Amino acid sequence: MPWSPIADAPRDGTLIDVWFNGPRHKDGGGRVPDCWYDPDGNLMYDYGRDGPGKAGIYVDDEPTHFMLPPEGPEIPQPVIRTSDPAA
């Protein structure tokens, strides 16, 4: 899925990747993965062991776009062989 305007982002708790523009980004923008909107409409993100918090780490920046996170790779499951004690 390509980047879409933030106004079109799901507001139901779906994980999204968010693009921020603002003065803290010398190259013009930055991506924050695994964000979501809480029931009050706050954009949230999980910043590790400190627990979830508002996606306000870039205080001077505004989210402009979002995209759904990509699917993970398909990893083949190992075949587990068991011996039959009756054989």
Secondary structure as GFF3:
##gff-version 3
##sequence-region A 1 87
A	DSSP	beta_strand	4	5	.	.	.	ID=ss1
A	DSSP	three_ten_helix	6	8	.	.	.	ID=ss2
A	DSSP	beta_strand	16	21	.	.	.	ID=ss3
A	DSSP	beta_strand	30	37	.	.	.	ID=ss4
A	DSSP	beta_strand	43	46	.	.	.	ID=ss5
A	DSSP	three_ten_helix	48	50	.	.	.	ID=ss6
A	DSSP	beta_strand	52	54	.	.	.	ID=ss7
A	DSSP	beta_strand	62	67	.	.	.	ID=ss8
###
